[in-house]
């Protein structure tokens, strides 16, 4: 079954009781059991599992080609559950360009659990190879946030496994529609389902998809059960609904982003466009080999620095100044301004989440923003 068909039907079987084609929402926090806690219908308490999350987990596992999946209250909850399931003394490699939340987790929380974290340029396999001794897990993020760097997943998996390590991959920007890391050798895939899976900027969530339903999955599932970072059933239902339109939405996200990247790459006010679909991008060949398309995210560097970047965002009318990504609406963000007291993004950088509006309206809006610089 092809991915577009899977997206609609995985986890979306008609309701057995009513025949409803839209999956039901089970909001119950507790389920009837027998006198000796026998589970009458397989459920006991929402924190331990519920029918709506089970449908979503089945859908995500099917789309990623995974043995099983877990869902969480947020992407950060998913990320934390995986990394905090590593034993004390474990060493983790993360990308030098990565989501701010991962960087904060690595510097402020994982060391307290005895997990050592080092960063490395994941697009440089030689640098990764030099840093691999004693590593337990390598965390890839490709394309990366916010510089859209591309990592060769297959090569990184071979490198990790040669050193007895696991490879986890944040697939949020690409989604399984564009890229399936497990098929390229990764062991775990992470998603902030808040983004493209939800697709409408109205539901928070996260997920982990596992190549094997083995010890790692069991440890993370146990941590989720005990610590309670569960995804609410209504949020699971909204995300499952988003799965159905994910391939169609991603096609337009990609088409619009490609047109915008080409347009911006030709503007004198722009110093550089970070978009793996451009032939000039350093990771273009790798992205072409492992992705079906290049995504709806890009970032740009303004020649006029911070002042020009803020002037441009202030003049935009269709693009909204807002954080997050992957919704129907187009967003722009001056990342350095939202990364706190010690930003890692350069002051000239804007991150752009390209939405589903008409491409001519988006291009006209960007042209107007550039005139303000």
N, C-alpha and C positions, 0 to 999 in steps of 0.2 A: 504494500500500500504506500502510495506516494505521500510526501510530507504534507501537502496541501489538504489531502483527504484525511490524514491522521489528525491534523489540527482541529478539524471539525468533529471527528467521531471519537477520538481517544478520550475516555472519561466522560463521554457524552451519550452513553447508551440510554434509550428511552426508559423512563421510570417504570419499574416492574409493576407497581401497584396501580398506576393511573394511565400508563402509556404516554405520559407527557414527554415531548421531545426536548423541552428545556429541562435540564437537570434540576431536581428539587434542592432546596436549601434546608438542611437539618440543623436547627439552632439549639437543639437540646444540649444541656451541659451534662446531664446524667441519663443513663439508660437502664431499663429494668434488667435485673439479673436474678438468678435462682437463690434459694436459701443459703447455699454454700458458695455464693459469688459466681455461680455458673453463668457464663455470658450467653444470654438467650439468642442474641442476633449478632454477636461478635464485638459489641462495644460495651463499655462500662462507664467511662467518664471522658468528657471532651478533651481534656489535656492528654489523654492516652490515645486519642484517635476519634475521628468522626467521619460519617459517610461522605460529606462534601469535600473535605480535604483529601480523602482517599481517591475521589474522582480526579481532583487536580493533580495529585501525585502520579496517578496512572498516566495522565495526559503528558506531563512534563517528562516522565521516564520514556514514554513512547517517542516524543519529539527528539529527545537527546540520544535515543538508542541505548538507554540505560537499563540495568537490571532492576533498579528501584530508585525512588526519590523521596525526599523529605521536604516539607514546607514549613516556613517560619514566619514570624511576625514582621520581619524586615530582612533586607539583604545583609545588613550588619549582624543581625541575629544568626543568620545562616553562616556567615563568615566566622563569627566568634565561636559558634558551636563546633565547627570543624577544627579550627586552630587550637581551641582550648581542650580538645580531645586528645591532643598529642601529649606524650608523657613528659614530665619534667626533665630538663636537660636536652630536649629535642632542639634541633637547629633548623630554621626555616629561611629560605631565600625568597625575597619579594622583589618586584620590579622597582627600579629607581623612579620610573614614572608610573604612578598608580593612583587609585582612588584615595582621597584624603582620609576617609574613614579607616582604610586598611593601614595607612601610615600611622594614624593615631593609636590604633589598636596595637600595632607593632612596637611603638615607642612607650606607650603609657600603661599597658595592661598585660601583654604577654610576658614581659620580663618578670612581673610579679608571680607568674605561674611557673617560672623557671624555663620558659621557652625563649631561646635566643633567636633574634631576627637580624638578618643582614640584607642589604639591598644591592642589586646589581642590574646593569643594563641587559634586560632579557633579549634584546635584539642582537646582542653581541654574544654568540655562542661560545667564543673563546673565553670571554670574561666569566660566563656561567660555569664553564668547565673548570676554570681555575678556582672557583668558589665552592665547588661541590663536595669537597672532602667533609665527611661527617654530617652531611645534610640529611634530614628526615623527610622533608617536603619542600618542593619547589612550587611557588605560587605564580602562575602566569596570568597576565591580563592583556588580551589582544583582540581588537585594537585597544590601546591603553588610554587612560583618562588622565589628563586632557590632550596629550600630544599625539594621540592616534599612532603610536609606535606599534609595529607588527612583530610578533614572535613566531618563529617556526615551531609549531606545536609538536609535530612528529619528531623533529630533531631534539627538542627539549625533553620529550617523553623518553626517548632512547637514552639520553644523557642521565636523566633522573633514575631510570631503572638500572642502568649500569652501575650506579652508586648505591643501589638498594633503597632509593627514595621514591616517594609518591609524587605525582604531578597533579596539582589542582589548577583549574583554569576558570577565571572569571569570564563568562561568555555573555555578559549583559549587553555590551554594545552590539554584538553580532547577532545574538539569538540563534537558536538551532535552525532557523530558516536559512541563515547565511553560513553557518559554521557549526560542525559537530565535533568538539574536541575529543570525545571518547573514541570516536572512529579513527582519530589520529594518534591515539595512544595514551591520552590522559586518563587518570583514575577517578577523578571527581570533577564535576562542573558546578560552578556557583552562578546563580542569577539573583540580581535584584529584580524580582518580578514586578516591583513598583513601576518599572520603566516600560519596556515594549510589551511584555506579557499583559499587563493591565491595560496599557495603551491609551488611557483617558485621564491620567493625572488625578485619579480619585480612589486609589487603593494601594496601601502599603503591603509589601510582602517580600519574601525571599525563598530560595529553594536550593537544594543540593541534589544532584543526580549522580548516582554511583555506578561505576562499571560493574562491580560485583556486590552482591548482598552478603558481604563477609564481615570480618571483625571491625573494620573501620566504620561501616554503616551501623553496626550494632552499638558501637561506642557513642557515635553521634546521636543515634536515636535515643539511647538511654539518657544522654545529657539533655536532649530536648524534652523528654518526658519529665525529668526531675526538676529542671530549671524553669520550664513552663513558657518558653518563648514561642508559643503556638500561634499559628495563623487562625484568626477567627473565621468561622464558617461562612459568614456573609462575604468577607474578603476573599475567601477561597472561591466562592461562587462567582464574584466579579472577575477574578483572574481567569477562571475557567472559561467564562464568557469571552474574555479577551483572546484566549487561545484560538478561538474559532476564526477570528478575522486577522490573526497575526501574519500569515503569509501575504495576504492582500495588502495589509497596511505596510509591511516591510518593502514591498515592491515600489510603492509610491514614495516612501521615505527615501529609498535608495535613488530613485529616479530624480527626485527634487534635489537631493544632496549633491548628486553628480553634476547637475546643471549649475548649482550654486558654486561648487568648488572650481569649476572651469571659469565661471564668470569672475570670481574673486581673484583667481590666480593671474588674471590679466589686468588687474587694477593697479595703478601706480602707487596708491596709498597703502597697499598690502605688501609687507615684506616677505611673508611666507604663508602658504596654506598647508595645513596638515590634514591630508585626506588620502587614504591608501588607494583610492581609485585613480589618482593622478599618476601618470607614468613617471613623473619626477620624484614621487615619494620613494624614500629609501627602501621601504618594505613592500613596494608594489608587486614585485615578482612573487614574493612569498604569499601575499594576500591573494593574488590571482590563483595560486596553486591550492590554497586551503579554504578559500571563501567562495560562495556562489555569487555574491555581490559585495559591495564595499560599505554598506551601511548608511545610516542617516545622521551620523555625527561627524563634525569637523571642527577644527579650531584655526584661528588666524592670528597673525602677528601684525600689528599696525606700525608703519614706519614712524609715526609720530608719538609712539610710546603710550604711556598711561593716559595722557591728556586726550590724544586722538581716540583711543579705545573708548573712553568714557563719553566723549562727544558723539561718537558713532552710536553707541547703545542708547544714549539719551534722545537721539533723533528718530529712532525706529518707531514705527507705528503698528505694523503687523506682527513683528517679533516682540515678544514680551520679555522684559528683564525678570528672569526667575531662575531658580535652581531646578535641579532634576532634569529629566530628559525622557524621550520616548513617547510623549503624548501626541495627540492630534495637532496641537498648536505648536508653532515654531517658537523656540526660546533662545535667548542669548544671555551670556553671563560673563562678567569680568571676574574670572576665577580668583585672582589675587585678593579681591575685595571680600570674598566670602570664605577664604581659607584660614581666617584668624590672624593672630598676632605675628605668626611666622609663616607666611605663605611660601609655597614652593613654585607656584606658577609665576611667570614673568609678568611685569606690569603692562606689557604691550599685548597680552594674549586675551582673546575672546573665545569662549567655547560656544558652539552653535549646535542646537538640536533642531534639525530640520523637520517640520511637520508636514501636514497633508493639504495645506492650502494650495491654491493655484500657483504654479511656478512663476507666472508673470507678475503676480502681486508680490511674491517674495523677492524677486529680482529688483523690482521697482523700489521696494522698501529699502533694500540694501544699498541701492544706488543713491537714494536720498540720504541714508545714514553716512555714506562715504563723503558726500558733498559737505556734510557738517564738520568733517575733520579738517 
